[in-house]
Amino acid sequence: MTQFHNATSSAGSSDRFLRQPEVLQRIGVSWVTILRWEKQGLFPRRRKIGPRLVAWLESDINQWVTDRGASVQGEAQ
């Protein structure tokens, strides 16, 4: 299973963790691109949720997608 429930975002609302396969599917880019974007500060940072386990908050990914869409629309005008 690629998700975990009951995480709490900084806004205090219920959120869930997304693992790498689901993030890659949603964003549609390679793992190397995600790593590069993270390093450049262009993509949300992974969160360590276990000794060898990382994930992203779904709200962070959703916000990134929303911001990216607004950015692309602004460039087209």
Phi, psi and omega in degrees: 000139186256019181217154177230143185255166172072026169284158178241124178282172180297336178280351177090001180272161179293141184215174175222157178271141175248133177271170186310310182302320181289322177296314179300319179295317182292321186273326176079027176233172181284164177298320179297321178296317177301313180300316180296314180298319177300313181298325180276356181078020182262357183217148180305145179282145172292155176243135178281120182245003177191175182304323180226036187223126176234157179200169177247148172285135181302322180296324177295317180292316179299318179295320178299315179298316179298313180297320180295318178296319179294322180295316181294319179296321179295325180288331183283341184273000000 
